[in-house]
Amino acid sequence: MHTLTVNVVTYPSDATVLINGVQRRSITITPGEVTIVVSKTGYVTKTITQVYDSNTTEEIRLTEENRNATITVIAQPAGAVVKID
């Protein structure tokens, strides 16, 4: 049976890549199912499970997480107008 190579390229480039549960960016396998998990703090983790039967390069682009914040403003004197741009 022949082997094939699956390579992973990520955006951002310093994201962590797990292929079949092991941290790496490339794997040589016999044709079959592979699970790729790409993660980075501040980004939404992406998981791909796919059957591969030929050499492949997967390009995986992560999306930034939504960041919500609450701001409390206490103005002196009371009733002052506060503008936030």
C-alpha positions, 0 to 999 in steps of 0.5 A: 500500500502506498503512503501519502503526506498531509501538510498543514499551513496555518494563518496565523502562522504560529497557531498550534497544530495537532494531527491525530492528537500529536503536535506536528505540521506534517504526517506521512500515512497510508490513505485514511482518515486524519483529524487536524485541530488548529488553535491559538489563544484569542482565535476560534479553534478549528477541527477538520476530520477528512479521509485523504488518499493523495498528498495534500496541503491543508491551508487553515485560517483561524478567525479571531474570537469576539471580544466584548468589554464593559466600561464604567465611567464615573464623571466629575462633576456629575452630569458631565458629557463623556464622548468615546470614539 
